[in-house]
Amino acid sequence: MEKKYHPNISREKNFSDELTKQNINPDFKKVDINILLNRVKVDNFKNKKKNIAFIFFILLGLISSAYLIF
């Protein structure tokens, strides 16, 4: 004799899945350490680039003002 299942009841119900779903906060964001480290590397590179450009323009200003004065 075959068992007839109600169409609304799932045959494969994992209780462990329900327990893990209850413990997960929906606002939780996954943090990947590699993404964070790459972001730090990119930020450091951008800061170095900005500092080099700043020093270059300061020296250019000093040289041009010295040329105009002397």
PQR file of N, CA, C, O and H, with PARSE charges and radii, in Angstrom:
ATOM      1  N   MET A   1       0.829  -1.164   0.000 -0.4000 1.5000
ATOM      2  CA  MET A   1       0.000   0.000   0.000 -0.0000 2.0000
ATOM      3  C   MET A   1       0.887   1.245   0.000  0.5500 1.7000
ATOM      4  O   MET A   1       1.790   1.376   0.827 -0.5500 1.4000
ATOM      5  N   GLU A   2       0.623   2.145  -0.924 -0.4000 1.5000
ATOM      6  CA  GLU A   2       1.409   3.369  -1.036 -0.0000 2.0000
ATOM      7  C   GLU A   2       0.871   4.434  -0.107  0.5500 1.7000
ATOM      8  O   GLU A   2      -0.331   4.532   0.142 -0.5500 1.4000
ATOM      9  H   GLU A   2      -0.110   2.038  -1.596  0.4000 1.0000
ATOM     10  N   LYS A   3       1.810   5.239   0.405 -0.4000 1.5000
ATOM     11  CA  LYS A   3       1.407   6.361   1.253 -0.0000 2.0000
ATOM     12  C   LYS A   3       1.124   7.552   0.365  0.5500 1.7000
ATOM     13  O   LYS A   3       1.888   7.858  -0.551 -0.5500 1.4000
ATOM     14  H   LYS A   3       2.786   5.160   0.203  0.4000 1.0000
ATOM     15  N   LYS A   4       0.045   8.206   0.639 -0.4000 1.5000
ATOM     16  CA  LYS A   4      -0.289   9.403  -0.113 -0.0000 2.0000
ATOM     17  C   LYS A   4       0.043  10.610   0.764  0.5500 1.7000
ATOM     18  O   LYS A   4      -0.392  10.715   1.911 -0.5500 1.4000
ATOM     19  H   LYS A   4      -0.575   7.958   1.383  0.4000 1.0000
ATOM     20  N   TYR A   5       0.820  11.504   0.185 -0.4000 1.5000
ATOM     21  CA  TYR A   5       1.238  12.696   0.910 -0.0000 2.0000
ATOM     22  C   TYR A   5       0.357  13.868   0.536  0.5500 1.7000
ATOM     23  O   TYR A   5      -0.140  13.992  -0.583 -0.5500 1.4000
ATOM     24  H   TYR A   5       1.173  11.419  -0.747  0.4000 1.0000
ATOM     25  N   HIS A   6       0.193  14.701   1.511 -0.4000 1.5000
ATOM     26  CA  HIS A   6      -0.543  15.938   1.270 -0.0000 2.0000
ATOM     27  C   HIS A   6       0.329  16.828   0.393  0.5500 1.7000
ATOM     28  O   HIS A   6       1.533  16.912   0.634 -0.5500 1.4000
ATOM     29  H   HIS A   6       0.596  14.601   2.420  0.4000 1.0000
ATOM     30  N   PRO A   7      -0.229  17.496  -0.617 -0.5600 1.5000
ATOM     31  CA  PRO A   7       0.614  18.266  -1.548  0.2800 2.0000
ATOM     32  C   PRO A   7       1.325  19.459  -0.886  0.5500 1.7000
ATOM     33  O   PRO A   7       2.337  19.915  -1.417 -0.5500 1.4000
ATOM     34  N   ASN A   8       0.850  19.970   0.223 -0.4000 1.5000
ATOM     35  CA  ASN A   8       1.468  21.120   0.867 -0.0000 2.0000
ATOM     36  C   ASN A   8       2.603  20.735   1.813  0.5500 1.7000
ATOM     37  O   ASN A   8       3.349  21.607   2.260 -0.5500 1.4000
ATOM     38  H   ASN A   8       0.027  19.599   0.655  0.4000 1.0000
ATOM     39  N   ILE A   9       2.743  19.476   2.120 -0.4000 1.5000
ATOM     40  CA  ILE A   9       3.765  19.030   3.063 -0.0000 2.0000
ATOM     41  C   ILE A   9       4.983  18.557   2.291  0.5500 1.7000
ATOM     42  O   ILE A   9       4.877  17.732   1.384 -0.5500 1.4000
ATOM     43  H   ILE A   9       2.137  18.768   1.758  0.4000 1.0000
ATOM     44  N   SER A  10       6.105  19.075   2.648 -0.4000 1.5000
ATOM     45  CA  SER A  10       7.346  18.688   1.990 -0.0000 2.0000
ATOM     46  C   SER A  10       7.792  17.333   2.514  0.5500 1.7000
ATOM     47  O   SER A  10       7.714  17.067   3.713 -0.5500 1.4000
ATOM     48  H   SER A  10       6.190  19.746   3.385  0.4000 1.0000
ATOM     49  N   ARG A  11       8.253  16.488   1.621 -0.4000 1.5000
ATOM     50  CA  ARG A  11       8.698  15.165   2.035 -0.0000 2.0000
ATOM     51  C   ARG A  11      10.057  15.237   2.719  0.5500 1.7000
ATOM     52  O   ARG A  11      10.318  14.496   3.668 -0.5500 1.4000
ATOM     53  H   ARG A  11       8.316  16.704   0.647  0.4000 1.0000
ATOM     54  N   GLU A  12      10.910  16.113   2.248 -0.4000 1.5000
ATOM     55  CA  GLU A  12      12.247  16.237   2.813 -0.0000 2.0000
ATOM     56  C   GLU A  12      12.312  17.529   3.622  0.5500 1.7000
ATOM     57  O   GLU A  12      12.474  18.619   3.074 -0.5500 1.4000
ATOM     58  H   GLU A  12      10.699  16.714   1.478  0.4000 1.0000
ATOM     59  N   LYS A  13      12.186  17.383   4.900 -0.4000 1.5000
ATOM     60  CA  LYS A  13      12.205  18.550   5.771 -0.0000 2.0000
ATOM     61  C   LYS A  13      13.384  18.403   6.715  0.5500 1.7000
ATOM     62  O   LYS A  13      13.434  17.483   7.532 -0.5500 1.4000
ATOM     63  H   LYS A  13      12.054  16.497   5.345  0.4000 1.0000
ATOM     64  N   ASN A  14      14.316  19.306   6.594 -0.4000 1.5000
ATOM     65  CA  ASN A  14      15.497  19.273   7.437 -0.0000 2.0000
ATOM     66  C   ASN A  14      15.307  20.248   8.591  0.5500 1.7000
ATOM     67  O   ASN A  14      15.156  21.452   8.386 -0.5500 1.4000
ATOM     68  H   ASN A  14      14.276  20.053   5.930  0.4000 1.0000
ATOM     69  N   PHE A  15      15.315  19.719   9.786 -0.4000 1.5000
ATOM     70  CA  PHE A  15      15.131  20.574  10.950 -0.0000 2.0000
ATOM     71  C   PHE A  15      16.381  21.396  11.231  0.5500 1.7000
ATOM     72  O   PHE A  15      16.294  22.489  11.790 -0.5500 1.4000
ATOM     73  H   PHE A  15      15.438  18.740   9.953  0.4000 1.0000
ATOM     74  N   SER A  16      17.528  20.882  10.852 -0.4000 1.5000
ATOM     75  CA  SER A  16      18.757  21.644  11.074 -0.0000 2.0000
ATOM     76  C   SER A  16      18.772  22.913  10.221  0.5500 1.7000
ATOM     77  O   SER A  16      19.309  23.938  10.643 -0.5500 1.4000
ATOM     78  H   SER A  16      17.599  19.994  10.398  0.4000 1.0000
ATOM     79  N   ASP A  17      18.179  22.849   9.017 -0.4000 1.5000
ATOM     80  CA  ASP A  17      18.101  24.044   8.175 -0.0000 2.0000
ATOM     81  C   ASP A  17      17.246  25.115   8.837  0.5500 1.7000
ATOM     82  O   ASP A  17      17.579  26.299   8.791 -0.5500 1.4000
ATOM     83  H   ASP A  17      17.742  22.017   8.674  0.4000 1.0000
ATOM     84  N   GLU A  18      16.152  24.702   9.450 -0.4000 1.5000
ATOM     85  CA  GLU A  18      15.285  25.671  10.117 -0.0000 2.0000
ATOM     86  C   GLU A  18      15.997  26.304  11.312  0.5500 1.7000
ATOM     87  O   GLU A  18      15.828  27.493  11.582 -0.5500 1.4000
ATOM     88  H   GLU A  18      15.881  23.740   9.487  0.4000 1.0000
ATOM     89  N   LEU A  19      16.790  25.508  12.024 -0.4000 1.5000
ATOM     90  CA  LEU A  19      17.499  26.042  13.183 -0.0000 2.0000
ATOM     91  C   LEU A  19      18.569  27.040  12.757  0.5500 1.7000
ATOM     92  O   LEU A  19      18.764  28.055  13.425 -0.5500 1.4000
ATOM     93  H   LEU A  19      16.927  24.542  11.805  0.4000 1.0000
ATOM     94  N   THR A  20      19.261  26.768  11.662 -0.4000 1.5000
ATOM     95  CA  THR A  20      20.292  27.703  11.213 -0.0000 2.0000
ATOM     96  C   THR A  20      19.675  28.971  10.650  0.5500 1.7000
ATOM     97  O   THR A  20      20.252  30.050  10.782 -0.5500 1.4000
ATOM     98  H   THR A  20      19.102  25.944  11.120  0.4000 1.0000
ATOM     99  N   LYS A  21      18.525  28.859  10.031 -0.4000 1.5000
ATOM    100  CA  LYS A  21      17.864  30.048   9.498 -0.0000 2.0000
ATOM    101  C   LYS A  21      17.406  30.969  10.620  0.5500 1.7000
ATOM    102  O   LYS A  21      17.376  32.187  10.447 -0.5500 1.4000
ATOM    103  H   LYS A  21      18.057  27.982   9.923  0.4000 1.0000
ATOM    104  N   GLN A  22      17.055  30.414  11.745 -0.4000 1.5000
ATOM    105  CA  GLN A  22      16.609  31.238  12.869 -0.0000 2.0000
ATOM    106  C   GLN A  22      17.773  32.022  13.460  0.5500 1.7000
ATOM    107  O   GLN A  22      17.575  33.133  13.954 -0.5500 1.4000
ATOM    108  H   GLN A  22      17.079  29.424  11.886  0.4000 1.0000
ATOM    109  N   ASN A  23      18.986  31.465  13.419 -0.4000 1.5000
ATOM    110  CA  ASN A  23      20.139  32.111  14.032 -0.0000 2.0000
ATOM    111  C   ASN A  23      20.788  33.150  13.134  0.5500 1.7000
ATOM    112  O   ASN A  23      21.628  33.919  13.601 -0.5500 1.4000
ATOM    113  H   ASN A  23      19.146  30.564  13.017  0.4000 1.0000
ATOM    114  N   ILE A  24      20.426  33.196  11.869 -0.4000 1.5000
ATOM    115  CA  ILE A  24      21.056  34.130  10.936 -0.0000 2.0000
ATOM    116  C   ILE A  24      20.271  35.436  10.930  0.5500 1.7000
ATOM    117  O   ILE A  24      19.057  35.453  10.729 -0.5500 1.4000
ATOM    118  H   ILE A  24      19.744  32.572  11.489  0.4000 1.0000
ATOM    119  N   ASN A  25      20.993  36.520  11.153 -0.4000 1.5000
ATOM    120  CA  ASN A  25      20.404  37.851  11.102 -0.0000 2.0000
ATOM    121  C   ASN A  25      20.271  38.256   9.629  0.5500 1.7000
ATOM    122  O   ASN A  25      21.241  38.116   8.883 -0.5500 1.4000
ATOM    123  H   ASN A  25      21.979  36.505  11.316  0.4000 1.0000
ATOM    124  N   PRO A  26      19.127  38.744   9.187 -0.5600 1.5000
ATOM    125  CA  PRO A  26      18.974  39.097   7.774  0.2800 2.0000
ATOM    126  C   PRO A  26      19.841  40.292   7.364  0.5500 1.7000
ATOM    127  O   PRO A  26      20.118  40.464   6.177 -0.5500 1.4000
ATOM    128  N   ASP A  27      20.276  41.122   8.322 -0.4000 1.5000
ATOM    129  CA  ASP A  27      21.117  42.270   8.008 -0.0000 2.0000
ATOM    130  C   ASP A  27      22.599  41.911   8.003  0.5500 1.7000
ATOM    131  O   ASP A  27      23.441  42.774   7.753 -0.5500 1.4000
ATOM    132  H   ASP A  27      20.051  40.982   9.287  0.4000 1.0000
ATOM    133  N   PHE A  28      22.926  40.660   8.274 -0.4000 1.5000
ATOM    134  CA  PHE A  28      24.309  40.215   8.344 -0.0000 2.0000
ATOM    135  C   PHE A  28      24.927  40.236   6.954  0.5500 1.7000
ATOM    136  O   PHE A  28      24.355  39.713   5.998 -0.5500 1.4000
ATOM    137  H   PHE A  28      22.242  39.959   8.477  0.4000 1.0000
ATOM    138  N   LYS A  29      26.110  40.852   6.855 -0.4000 1.5000
ATOM    139  CA  LYS A  29      26.819  40.887   5.582 -0.0000 2.0000
ATOM    140  C   LYS A  29      28.079  40.030   5.702  0.5500 1.7000
ATOM    141  O   LYS A  29      28.788  40.085   6.706 -0.5500 1.4000
ATOM    142  H   LYS A  29      26.575  41.277   7.632  0.4000 1.0000
ATOM    143  N   LYS A  30      28.338  39.259   4.687 -0.4000 1.5000
ATOM    144  CA  LYS A  30      29.516  38.400   4.678 -0.0000 2.0000
ATOM    145  C   LYS A  30      30.751  39.264   4.459  0.5500 1.7000
ATOM    146  O   LYS A  30      30.771  40.119   3.573 -0.5500 1.4000
ATOM    147  H   LYS A  30      27.762  39.215   3.870  0.4000 1.0000
ATOM    148  N   VAL A  31      31.771  39.039   5.261 -0.4000 1.5000
ATOM    149  CA  VAL A  31      33.011  39.798   5.158 -0.0000 2.0000
ATOM    150  C   VAL A  31      34.099  38.853   4.672  0.5500 1.7000
ATOM    151  O   VAL A  31      34.370  37.821   5.286 -0.5500 1.4000
ATOM    152  H   VAL A  31      31.755  38.344   5.981  0.4000 1.0000
ATOM    153  N   ASP A  32      34.709  39.221   3.571 -0.4000 1.5000
ATOM    154  CA  ASP A  32      35.791  38.412   3.028 -0.0000 2.0000
ATOM    155  C   ASP A  32      37.099  39.144   3.286  0.5500 1.7000
ATOM    156  O   ASP A  32      37.252  40.298   2.885 -0.5500 1.4000
ATOM    157  H   ASP A  32      34.489  40.060   3.072  0.4000 1.0000
ATOM    158  N   ILE A  33      38.032  38.496   3.942 -0.4000 1.5000
ATOM    159  CA  ILE A  33      39.286  39.133   4.341 -0.0000 2.0000
ATOM    160  C   ILE A  33      40.115  39.521   3.128  0.5500 1.7000
ATOM    161  O   ILE A  33      40.834  40.519   3.178 -0.5500 1.4000
ATOM    162  H   ILE A  33      37.908  37.559   4.268  0.4000 1.0000
ATOM    163  N   ASN A  34      40.036  38.760   2.037 -0.4000 1.5000
ATOM    164  CA  ASN A  34      40.801  39.091   0.836 -0.0000 2.0000
ATOM    165  C   ASN A  34      40.323  40.389   0.205  0.5500 1.7000
ATOM    166  O   ASN A  34      41.133  41.176  -0.286 -0.5500 1.4000
ATOM    167  H   ASN A  34      39.452  37.949   1.997  0.4000 1.0000
ATOM    168  N   ILE A  35      39.025  40.617   0.213 -0.4000 1.5000
ATOM    169  CA  ILE A  35      38.482  41.861  -0.325 -0.0000 2.0000
ATOM    170  C   ILE A  35      38.957  43.037   0.514  0.5500 1.7000
ATOM    171  O   ILE A  35      39.333  44.079  -0.023 -0.5500 1.4000
ATOM    172  H   ILE A  35      38.368  39.977   0.612  0.4000 1.0000
ATOM    173  N   LEU A  36      38.940  42.870   1.834 -0.4000 1.5000
ATOM    174  CA  LEU A  36      39.386  43.945   2.711 -0.0000 2.0000
ATOM    175  C   LEU A  36      40.874  44.233   2.529  0.5500 1.7000
ATOM    176  O   LEU A  36      41.274  45.396   2.499 -0.5500 1.4000
ATOM    177  H   LEU A  36      38.635  42.023   2.271  0.4000 1.0000
ATOM    178  N   LEU A  37      41.689  43.207   2.408 -0.4000 1.5000
ATOM    179  CA  LEU A  37      43.123  43.408   2.214 -0.0000 2.0000
ATOM    180  C   LEU A  37      43.412  44.072   0.873  0.5500 1.7000
ATOM    181  O   LEU A  37      44.281  44.940   0.787 -0.5500 1.4000
ATOM    182  H   LEU A  37      41.364  42.262   2.432  0.4000 1.0000
ATOM    183  N   ASN A  38      42.697  43.677  -0.168 -0.4000 1.5000
ATOM    184  CA  ASN A  38      42.884  44.314  -1.470 -0.0000 2.0000
ATOM    185  C   ASN A  38      42.468  45.774  -1.425  0.5500 1.7000
ATOM    186  O   ASN A  38      43.105  46.621  -2.052 -0.5500 1.4000
ATOM    187  H   ASN A  38      41.991  42.972  -0.098  0.4000 1.0000
ATOM    188  N   ARG A  39      41.416  46.074  -0.698 -0.4000 1.5000
ATOM    189  CA  ARG A  39      40.968  47.460  -0.567 -0.0000 2.0000
ATOM    190  C   ARG A  39      42.027  48.294   0.145  0.5500 1.7000
ATOM    191  O   ARG A  39      42.264  49.443  -0.229 -0.5500 1.4000
ATOM    192  H   ARG A  39      40.899  45.386  -0.188  0.4000 1.0000
ATOM    193  N   VAL A  40      42.660  47.730   1.162 -0.4000 1.5000
ATOM    194  CA  VAL A  40      43.723  48.442   1.879 -0.0000 2.0000
ATOM    195  C   VAL A  40      44.906  48.700   0.950  0.5500 1.7000
ATOM    196  O   VAL A  40      45.479  49.790   0.964 -0.5500 1.4000
ATOM    197  H   VAL A  40      42.467  46.797   1.466  0.4000 1.0000
ATOM    198  N   LYS A  41      45.274  47.708   0.146 -0.4000 1.5000
ATOM    199  CA  LYS A  41      46.381  47.877  -0.801 -0.0000 2.0000
ATOM    200  C   LYS A  41      46.072  48.975  -1.807  0.5500 1.7000
ATOM    201  O   LYS A  41      46.928  49.810  -2.099 -0.5500 1.4000
ATOM    202  H   LYS A  41      44.808  46.823   0.135  0.4000 1.0000
ATOM    203  N   VAL A  42      44.865  48.978  -2.334 -0.4000 1.5000
ATOM    204  CA  VAL A  42      44.472  49.984  -3.323 -0.0000 2.0000
ATOM    205  C   VAL A  42      44.462  51.367  -2.677  0.5500 1.7000
ATOM    206  O   VAL A  42      44.910  52.336  -3.291 -0.5500 1.4000
ATOM    207  H   VAL A  42      44.170  48.300  -2.097  0.4000 1.0000
ATOM    208  N   ASP A  43      43.958  51.471  -1.450 -0.4000 1.5000
ATOM    209  CA  ASP A  43      43.943  52.755  -0.757 -0.0000 2.0000
ATOM    210  C   ASP A  43      45.351  53.264  -0.492  0.5500 1.7000
ATOM    211  O   ASP A  43      45.610  54.460  -0.626 -0.5500 1.4000
ATOM    212  H   ASP A  43      43.594  50.684  -0.951  0.4000 1.0000
ATOM    213  N   ASN A  44      46.261  52.379  -0.120 -0.4000 1.5000
ATOM    214  CA  ASN A  44      47.650  52.776   0.104 -0.0000 2.0000
ATOM    215  C   ASN A  44      48.282  53.271  -1.189  0.5500 1.7000
ATOM    216  O   ASN A  44      49.011  54.263  -1.184 -0.5500 1.4000
ATOM    217  H   ASN A  44      46.051  51.408  -0.011  0.4000 1.0000
ATOM    218  N   PHE A  45      48.010  52.597  -2.283 -0.4000 1.5000
ATOM    219  CA  PHE A  45      48.546  53.009  -3.577 -0.0000 2.0000
ATOM    220  C   PHE A  45      48.010  54.379  -3.976  0.5500 1.7000
ATOM    221  O   PHE A  45      48.758  55.219  -4.475 -0.5500 1.4000
ATOM    222  H   PHE A  45      47.417  51.791  -2.287  0.4000 1.0000
ATOM    223  N   LYS A  46      46.710  54.607  -3.756 -0.4000 1.5000
ATOM    224  CA  LYS A  46      46.115  55.902  -4.083 -0.0000 2.0000
ATOM    225  C   LYS A  46      46.717  57.013  -3.225  0.5500 1.7000
ATOM    226  O   LYS A  46      46.973  58.111  -3.718 -0.5500 1.4000
ATOM    227  H   LYS A  46      46.102  53.924  -3.351  0.4000 1.0000
ATOM    228  N   ASN A  47      46.944  56.727  -1.942 -0.4000 1.5000
ATOM    229  CA  ASN A  47      47.531  57.735  -1.060 -0.0000 2.0000
ATOM    230  C   ASN A  47      48.956  58.071  -1.487  0.5500 1.7000
ATOM    231  O   ASN A  47      49.344  59.240  -1.470 -0.5500 1.4000
ATOM    232  H   ASN A  47      46.736  55.834  -1.542  0.4000 1.0000
ATOM    233  N   LYS A  48      49.736  57.072  -1.867 -0.4000 1.5000
ATOM    234  CA  LYS A  48      51.095  57.327  -2.344 -0.0000 2.0000
ATOM    235  C   LYS A  48      51.072  58.177  -3.607  0.5500 1.7000
ATOM    236  O   LYS A  48      51.879  59.093  -3.763 -0.5500 1.4000
ATOM    237  H   LYS A  48      49.421  56.123  -1.882  0.4000 1.0000
ATOM    238  N   LYS A  49      50.148  57.870  -4.499 -0.4000 1.5000
ATOM    239  CA  LYS A  49      50.027  58.611  -5.750 -0.0000 2.0000
ATOM    240  C   LYS A  49      49.658  60.075  -5.474  0.5500 1.7000
ATOM    241  O   LYS A  49      50.204  60.984  -6.099 -0.5500 1.4000
ATOM    242  H   LYS A  49      49.493  57.126  -4.371  0.4000 1.0000
ATOM    243  N   LYS A  50      48.737  60.293  -4.542 -0.4000 1.5000
ATOM    244  CA  LYS A  50      48.347  61.654  -4.183 -0.0000 2.0000
ATOM    245  C   LYS A  50      49.517  62.405  -3.558  0.5500 1.7000
ATOM    246  O   LYS A  50      49.734  63.578  -3.860 -0.5500 1.4000
ATOM    247  H   LYS A  50      48.294  59.554  -4.035  0.4000 1.0000
ATOM    248  N   ASN A  51      50.270  61.738  -2.692 -0.4000 1.5000
ATOM    249  CA  ASN A  51      51.413  62.383  -2.039 -0.0000 2.0000
ATOM    250  C   ASN A  51      52.487  62.751  -3.047  0.5500 1.7000
ATOM    251  O   ASN A  51      53.074  63.829  -2.950 -0.5500 1.4000
ATOM    252  H   ASN A  51      50.094  60.785  -2.447  0.4000 1.0000
ATOM    253  N   ILE A  52      52.755  61.890  -4.004 -0.4000 1.5000
ATOM    254  CA  ILE A  52      53.759  62.181  -5.034 -0.0000 2.0000
ATOM    255  C   ILE A  52      53.307  63.362  -5.882  0.5500 1.7000
ATOM    256  O   ILE A  52      54.106  64.246  -6.191 -0.5500 1.4000
ATOM    257  H   ILE A  52      52.279  61.015  -4.083  0.4000 1.0000
ATOM    258  N   ALA A  53      52.027  63.382  -6.262 -0.4000 1.5000
ATOM    259  CA  ALA A  53      51.508  64.497  -7.055 -0.0000 2.0000
ATOM    260  C   ALA A  53      51.580  65.797  -6.249  0.5500 1.7000
ATOM    261  O   ALA A  53      51.936  66.840  -6.797 -0.5500 1.4000
ATOM    262  H   ALA A  53      51.378  62.664  -6.012  0.4000 1.0000
ATOM    263  N   PHE A  54      51.251  65.746  -4.971 -0.4000 1.5000
ATOM    264  CA  PHE A  54      51.310  66.935  -4.120 -0.0000 2.0000
ATOM    265  C   PHE A  54      52.738  67.463  -4.022  0.5500 1.7000
ATOM    266  O   PHE A  54      52.961  68.667  -4.151 -0.5500 1.4000
ATOM    267  H   PHE A  54      50.962  64.898  -4.526  0.4000 1.0000
ATOM    268  N   ILE A  55      53.697  66.585  -3.797 -0.4000 1.5000
ATOM    269  CA  ILE A  55      55.101  67.001  -3.698 -0.0000 2.0000
ATOM    270  C   ILE A  55      55.584  67.566  -5.031  0.5500 1.7000
ATOM    271  O   ILE A  55      56.309  68.561  -5.052 -0.5500 1.4000
ATOM    272  H   ILE A  55      53.516  65.607  -3.692  0.4000 1.0000
ATOM    273  N   PHE A  56      55.195  66.948  -6.133 -0.4000 1.5000
ATOM    274  CA  PHE A  56      55.585  67.431  -7.453 -0.0000 2.0000
ATOM    275  C   PHE A  56      55.072  68.843  -7.689  0.5500 1.7000
ATOM    276  O   PHE A  56      55.822  69.699  -8.158 -0.5500 1.4000
ATOM    277  H   PHE A  56      54.607  66.140  -6.116  0.4000 1.0000
ATOM    278  N   PHE A  57      53.805  69.101  -7.374 -0.4000 1.5000
ATOM    279  CA  PHE A  57      53.250  70.432  -7.610 -0.0000 2.0000
ATOM    280  C   PHE A  57      53.827  71.471  -6.652  0.5500 1.7000
ATOM    281  O   PHE A  57      53.963  72.636  -7.024 -0.5500 1.4000
ATOM    282  H   PHE A  57      53.195  68.406  -6.994  0.4000 1.0000
ATOM    283  N   ILE A  58      54.166  71.080  -5.443 -0.4000 1.5000
ATOM    284  CA  ILE A  58      54.835  71.996  -4.517 -0.0000 2.0000
ATOM    285  C   ILE A  58      56.202  72.388  -5.070  0.5500 1.7000
ATOM    286  O   ILE A  58      56.551  73.569  -5.081 -0.5500 1.4000
ATOM    287  H   ILE A  58      54.056  70.133  -5.140  0.4000 1.0000
ATOM    288  N   LEU A  59      56.972  71.412  -5.524 -0.4000 1.5000
ATOM    289  CA  LEU A  59      58.287  71.701  -6.098 -0.0000 2.0000
ATOM    290  C   LEU A  59      58.168  72.536  -7.375  0.5500 1.7000
ATOM    291  O   LEU A  59      58.972  73.439  -7.607 -0.5500 1.4000
ATOM    292  H   LEU A  59      56.689  70.454  -5.515  0.4000 1.0000
ATOM    293  N   LEU A  60      57.174  72.235  -8.190 -0.4000 1.5000
ATOM    294  CA  LEU A  60      56.950  73.009  -9.405 -0.0000 2.0000
ATOM    295  C   LEU A  60      56.621  74.461  -9.060  0.5500 1.7000
ATOM    296  O   LEU A  60      57.109  75.383  -9.713 -0.5500 1.4000
ATOM    297  H   LEU A  60      56.521  71.502  -8.001  0.4000 1.0000
ATOM    298  N   GLY A  61      55.798  74.661  -8.038 -0.4000 1.5000
ATOM    299  CA  GLY A  61      55.478  76.021  -7.599 -0.0000 2.0000
ATOM    300  C   GLY A  61      56.683  76.753  -7.059  0.5500 1.7000
ATOM    301  O   GLY A  61      56.881  77.931  -7.353 -0.5500 1.4000
ATOM    302  H   GLY A  61      55.401  73.912  -7.507  0.4000 1.0000
ATOM    303  N   LEU A  62      57.494  76.063  -6.267 -0.4000 1.5000
ATOM    304  CA  LEU A  62      58.709  76.692  -5.735 -0.0000 2.0000
ATOM    305  C   LEU A  62      59.688  77.051  -6.834  0.5500 1.7000
ATOM    306  O   LEU A  62      60.271  78.135  -6.823 -0.5500 1.4000
ATOM    307  H   LEU A  62      57.333  75.105  -6.028  0.4000 1.0000
ATOM    308  N   ILE A  63      59.871  76.152  -7.778 -0.4000 1.5000
ATOM    309  CA  ILE A  63      60.798  76.415  -8.878 -0.0000 2.0000
ATOM    310  C   ILE A  63      60.312  77.573  -9.744  0.5500 1.7000
ATOM    311  O   ILE A  63      61.099  78.437 -10.131 -0.5500 1.4000
ATOM    312  H   ILE A  63      59.398  75.271  -7.787  0.4000 1.0000
ATOM    313  N   SER A  64      59.021  77.589 -10.045 -0.4000 1.5000
ATOM    314  CA  SER A  64      58.496  78.684 -10.881 -0.0000 2.0000
ATOM    315  C   SER A  64      58.533  80.019 -10.146  0.5500 1.7000
ATOM    316  O   SER A  64      58.816  81.043 -10.767 -0.5500 1.4000
ATOM    317  H   SER A  64      58.382  76.888  -9.731  0.4000 1.0000
ATOM    318  N   SER A  65      58.258  80.041  -8.854 -0.4000 1.5000
ATOM    319  CA  SER A  65      58.340  81.305  -8.092 -0.0000 2.0000
ATOM    320  C   SER A  65      59.797  81.754  -7.969  0.5500 1.7000
ATOM    321  O   SER A  65      60.077  82.950  -8.037 -0.5500 1.4000
ATOM    322  H   SER A  65      58.028  79.209  -8.349  0.4000 1.0000
ATOM    323  N   ALA A  66      60.723  80.817  -7.789 -0.4000 1.5000
ATOM    324  CA  ALA A  66      62.145  81.177  -7.717 -0.0000 2.0000
ATOM    325  C   ALA A  66      62.611  81.723  -9.066  0.5500 1.7000
ATOM    326  O   ALA A  66      63.413  82.656  -9.104 -0.5500 1.4000
ATOM    327  H   ALA A  66      60.495  79.845  -7.734  0.4000 1.0000
ATOM    328  N   TYR A  67      62.133  81.168 -10.155 -0.4000 1.5000
ATOM    329  CA  TYR A  67      62.517  81.645 -11.480 -0.0000 2.0000
ATOM    330  C   TYR A  67      62.003  83.062 -11.723  0.5500 1.7000
ATOM    331  O   TYR A  67      62.707  83.892 -12.299 -0.5500 1.4000
ATOM    332  H   TYR A  67      61.481  80.410 -10.125  0.4000 1.0000
ATOM    333  N   LEU A  68      60.770  83.337 -11.280 -0.4000 1.5000
ATOM    334  CA  LEU A  68      60.199  84.675 -11.460 -0.0000 2.0000
ATOM    335  C   LEU A  68      60.907  85.695 -10.565  0.5500 1.7000
ATOM    336  O   LEU A  68      61.104  86.837 -10.981 -0.5500 1.4000
ATOM    337  H   LEU A  68      60.199  82.663 -10.812  0.4000 1.0000
ATOM    338  N   ILE A  69      61.284  85.315  -9.377 -0.4000 1.5000
ATOM    339  CA  ILE A  69      61.934  86.258  -8.447 -0.0000 2.0000
ATOM    340  C   ILE A  69      63.365  86.552  -8.906  0.5500 1.7000
ATOM    341  O   ILE A  69      63.772  87.714  -8.907 -0.5500 1.4000
ATOM    342  H   ILE A  69      61.124  84.387  -9.039  0.4000 1.0000
ATOM    343  N   PHE A  70      64.127  85.551  -9.288 -0.4000 1.5000
ATOM    344  CA  PHE A  70      65.526  85.772  -9.660 -0.0000 2.0000
ATOM    345  C   PHE A  70      65.605  85.869 -11.133  0.5500 1.7000
ATOM    346  O   PHE A  70      66.692  86.056 -11.682 -0.5500 1.4000
ATOM    347  H   PHE A  70      63.797  84.607  -9.287  0.4000 1.0000
TER
END
